[in-house]
Amino acid sequence: MLGCSKNLVDSEFLIKQFKAAGFKVEHDSPSPKGQIVVINICGFIGDAKEVSIDTILKFADVRGKKRGN
């Protein structure tokens, strides 16, 4: 989880909604294998923005490699 405690509350709410809709959910998995990634970020603190961008780019790179791009 990235960001403040509000992000945690929001993430827990999203997890409950995904599970209720029948999705299998992995929270903070070290090696995610799913087709959907939700990155709940903080955009108020400079360091948090940098970590958020790095995380988004990491997942985008993995997605590109899986697609053969």
C-alpha positions in Angstrom: 0.0 0.0 0.0 1.2 3.4 -0.9 0.3 6.5 1.0 -1.6 7.3 4.2 -4.1 5.5 6.4 -6.9 6.8 4.2 -5.4 4.8 1.3 -5.6 1.7 3.5 -9.3 2.3 4.3 -10.0 2.9 0.6 -8.1 -0.2 -0.4 -10.0 -2.3 2.1 -13.3 -1.0 0.7 -12.2 -1.8 -2.9 -11.1 -5.3 -1.8 -14.5 -6.0 -0.3 -16.2 -4.7 -3.5 -14.0 -6.9 -5.7 -14.6 -10.0 -3.6 -18.4 -9.4 -3.5 -18.3 -9.2 -7.3 -16.6 -12.6 -7.4 -13.0 -11.6 -8.1 -10.0 -13.3 -6.4 -8.0 -10.6 -4.6 -4.4 -10.5 -3.6 -3.3 -7.5 -1.5 0.3 -6.4 -1.7 1.4 -9.6 -3.4 5.2 -9.8 -3.9 4.6 -11.4 -7.4 1.1 -10.5 -8.6 -0.3 -12.8 -11.3 -3.7 -11.2 -11.9 -5.0 -9.4 -15.0 -6.0 -6.3 -13.1 -3.8 -4.1 -10.8 -5.1 -1.4 -8.7 -2.5 1.0 -7.4 -4.0 3.3 -4.7 -1.5 6.2 -4.5 -0.9 9.4 -2.5 -0.4 12.5 -4.6 0.2 15.1 -1.8 3.7 14.4 -0.6 6.7 14.6 -3.0 8.3 11.4 -1.9 5.0 9.6 -2.1 4.5 10.9 -5.7 7.9 9.5 -6.7 7.2 6.1 -5.2 3.8 6.0 -6.8 5.3 6.9 -10.3 8.0 4.2 -9.9 5.3 1.6 -8.9 3.1 2.5 -11.9 6.1 2.3 -14.3 7.2 -1.1 -12.8 3.7 -2.6 -13.5 3.5 -1.0 -16.9 6.9 -2.5 -17.8 5.8 -6.0 -16.6 2.5 -5.6 -18.6 4.5 -4.6 -21.7 6.8 -7.7 -21.3 3.8 -10.0 -20.9 2.3 -8.6 -24.2 5.6 -8.9 -26.0 6.1 -5.1 -26.4 
